[in-house]
Amino acid sequence: MIAILSRTYTPFFTKGILLVIDDAHVIFHCVTLELPDNGNQKNVSCILEGRYWCEKIISPTKGKCFLLKKVPGRSAIEIHVGNYAAGLKPDTQGCILPGKRFDDINEDGYIDVQSSGDTMKSLLSFLPNKFEILITS
């Protein structure tokens, strides 16, 4: 099983489509939201494209989520619940936020993700304890 995250970059955020593939079949898909590409700078940028191993964990602050391992120049990069990557109160400092669709939830002019909690529950049920994710554009 593998997850593939295909991204589109903007100056304010990074939008993505996440596919979960098993035996050449897409078994789940969702959208994602991240910080913009600011050169992999800690707390203000999405991470570099590449292949990473992920592991299910229970984060002290985010609950059940996935931790990306060996991210160059970064630590504690997770796929976790959250809606906002731009505006006054982003829910990420470099992590990946899953959701069902894009929308401007808080009407601040920036794209957000809807139903992040439900989407995270689905990802936790579809993905194994350890898997590989390919992040690309």
Order of alpha helices (4+ residues) and beta strands (2+ residues): beta-beta-beta-beta-beta-beta-beta-beta-beta-alpha-beta
